[in-house]
């Protein structure tokens, strides 16, 4: 079956702009989690969506938001971009029930100039 | 909340030697501990996981041990090969029904020297 996909793969923005990233989970998966990955910071949890509801949230400012659609596709939005938002943004999907493996997408590389 | 520490942050071994990465977690309710491998420029992928009712699990050259009392778990790679070079992340996860989230360790960059 098809894996997790993310679009776009690369993005260049300037400070103050906003950006929307998209994640399509594996078919049947209902949970989508978002992570920010920067050198030396590992994988920082942003939030998790399950059945169109935000179920968990990490310690990121309100400029970071997301949503999930009825087909489990998820979007992440960052408003008023800052230089420090430059990172690889990964999403991961799983069934959302019980404990199981997360499947990661290839990521979106965001560069803020 | 849950906190996961991981050591060492970087590790270099000679090909054929063993590599050990250790993680500690804070939430005693955590019951699932996956390990992910991320090769340069690629996405993280699960390589092995262990659940709290098991003390050790092996898969060919890879093994994971769990000590719930001490709240630490370790990844062991034997007979290392150059293709084992990557960043390894440990993680701890509580029960999804309580909406616990996955917490990743900061990662260990493993270099296997031919």
Interface residues (C-beta under 8 A of the other chain):
Chain A: X31 X33 X35 X40 X41 X42 X43 X45 X48 X55 X56 X58 X90 X96 X97 X98 X99 X101 X102 X104 X105 X106 X107
Chain B: X31 X32 X34 X36 X42 X43 X44 X45 X46 X49 X51 X89 X93 X95 X96 X97 X99 X100 X101 X102 X103 X104 X105 X106 X107
